[in-house]
């Protein structure tokens, strides 16, 4: 093999490994956690298998099923590890007992069992032995495959803080002897809020990628939607899963129009609404009706879904019911106290009232340190200043937003907007 061919093989292998990690890491870790009964060990084995793939695939070739290759390689490592320890005989005995107890006479499904490795992994990572922030950080790292920098931006928190949370969370699970087992139905309620929050953050990363070269991450969105549908099936009498599913369906409906042919972002007011997925809109509105029918009022997810519904049913931006949207944001601000929610509310106020009123609200938020390193604040200020005809100031804010974002497509878009000086 020539030097050029070797370099090409290495590049191809690296692309294949990266794609496998992005799309299948959660399933591989979840499968290994069930196989080994050890959450932390499963992640270590998966990472070792990915490292082996980087070494072997350039010479051996990329396998037909990369995820299966990595899972098998990781299981072999687990067996090798057991052989070197006293756990080997115990683990074999446990597997044998499980096989003997499987008579084949069971029902095809059990309403009290979470029969999905990835969702089971989410529930385990959200174990009560961990604090909520640690639960969310660990699950996003393990299930969504997000880097600590991405999680930190989602939390508006320093990266070092998130790293410490993840390390401590793994140690706490190990110290507590938390095994890979399905929590009982009685335990679901205590973990549900965090589980929903994790699925929501996975979807948030999918429809507004914090870094990389693309605005959207469709594979993450599909996984979040799949998990959301499973949660509504497990807990059909709980309104929050229905509210979250409605929000994700209605937001994902706009994906086909959210980027241009070159992958650059397309603002809501410029989107071709004929491209929106009408089936997803119908599913989302039906899910919101299910949440409302349970009669417990609208929580945070249902309120966001109601906002998305207003966009979905409007013919254009001008004919959107912005008063309803602002009132929904009022409820969200009261529930969350999030500066990002308050920032989005200001945008809605600019549409209902005027950009000058909204700009005053945004300037008040500038003092919130949680937004100090986020591109969201300068982005909103830039848009409002542009609508007020203050072009130079708007361009300066777009420049600032470009410096703060980690997403290449967004950066290019902001720089292009900044270049539109009078």
Secondary structure, DSSP 8 states (H G I E B T S, - for coil): --HHHHHHHHHHHHHHHHHHHHHHHHHHHHHHHHHHS-HHHHHHHHHHHHHHHHHHHHHH---SSHHHHHHHHHHHHHHHHHHTSTHHHHHHHHHHHHHHH--S-S-S--TTS---HHHHHHHHHT-TTS-HHHHHHHHHHHTS---HHHHHHHHT--HHHHHHHHHHHHHHHHHTT--S----HHHHHHHHHHHHHHHHHHHHHHHS-SEES-S--HHHHHHHHHHHHHHHHH-TT-HHHHHHHHHHHHHHTTHHHHB-TTS-B--GGGS-GGGS-HHHHHHHHHHHHHHHHT-S---HHHHHHHHHHHHHH-SSSTTS-HHHHHHHHHHHHHHH--HHHHHHHHHHHHHHS-HHHHHHHHHHHTT-GGGTT-HHHHHHHHHHHHHTT-HHHHHHHHHHHHHH-EEHHHHHHHHHHHT---
